[in-house]
Amino acid sequence: MQKISIIGGAGFIGTNLCQRLADRQIPFEIVDLKQSRRFPEKTRIADIRDKAALAQALTGNLVVNLAAVHTDDASDPSAYETTNVDGTHNIAELCADRGISRIVFTSTVAVYGFAPVGTGENGAINPFNEYGRTKWRAEEVLDAWHRADPENRALMVVRPTVVFGEGNRGNVFNLLNQIASGRFMMIGDGTNRKSMAYVGNVVAFLDACIHSDRTRGTFNYVDTPDTDMNALVTLVRGKLKGTPNVGPRLPRWLGLAIGHLFDAVARLTGKRFPISAIRVTKFTAASSFASAKDELDSFTPPFTLEEGLERTLQAEFIAPDPAREIFYTE
């Protein structure tokens, strides 16, 4: 019987994927640095940087690799390389040693960097940060694993855009929280388009990759149609405040200047701040991607983007559950 090993399964996407599998009574285990709060009995503790520990923990015959270092300003830059690249190399070697023939890997659209609007899976690889660079190198490691025995191995790579949903404390939640608190100020003209992905749809697509007969595929994951910042903020303000408008604005140049000021203070004090030049740059940049996801077994997302936003707003701001598990991501 197939058992799925979900590496990094105690995190936000992993917990939601595990819940989907549990609901369908599909056998799985979680291999992670920390114990899963929702599935403690399924958790096996291991660090993917430690091949011996990983070998002892992993007992499945299909691997989903969600583990990664992902922050805009990791305190130890070498952590990107040792986790995202070296850790993936350990996974590939272990799968080769054990004859595990299928890997599903979550990469990121950050491999494209600040890409042209509408960039698809064949877009130029041009990462602007260590996260994107090391995720691309991890893809290369796994591609080499697949090419070593393409007749008997399967590799599915998923490159999600920014993922949001109930319980996530990442960039989308930070934006929603700023709007809900009345402290939000639009930076720039707001016409930059943003691709987003609701976690319920992402895990449905990962599930499709797990169970597909395809032996090789690389897919961007975005929920379409995407939206520009003006429309997104107007929708959220309408749902939360009953005032469907954008509200106050700040010129992009001034927002960047403030970001650089906070960066300087952070370097002097060692403190982290919610505002930085790179975050202003990312906020005001267009990040709109194309996706061939519907080519995978005619995949159809279970939720629209607006439904995902409404479910998140309901769970986080309209009728919040204080017992909900919280996941902090960037």
Secondary structure, 3 states (H helix, E strand, C coil): CCCEEEECCCCHHHHHHHHHHHHCCCCEEEEECCCCCCCHHHEEECCCCCHHHHHHHCCCCEEEECCCCCCCCCCCCHHHHHHHHHHHHHHHHHHHHHCCCEEEEECCHHHHCCCCCCECCCCCCCCCCHHHHHHHHHHHHHHHHHHCCCCCCEEEEEEECEEECCCEECHHHHHHHHHHHCCCCEECCCCCEEEEEEHHHHHHHHHHHHHCCCCEEEEEECEEEEEEHHHHHHHHHHHHHCCCCCCCEECHHHHHHHHHHHHHHHHHHCCCCCCCHHHHHHHHCCECECCCHHHCCCCCCCCCHHHHHHHHHHHHHHCCCCCCCCEECC
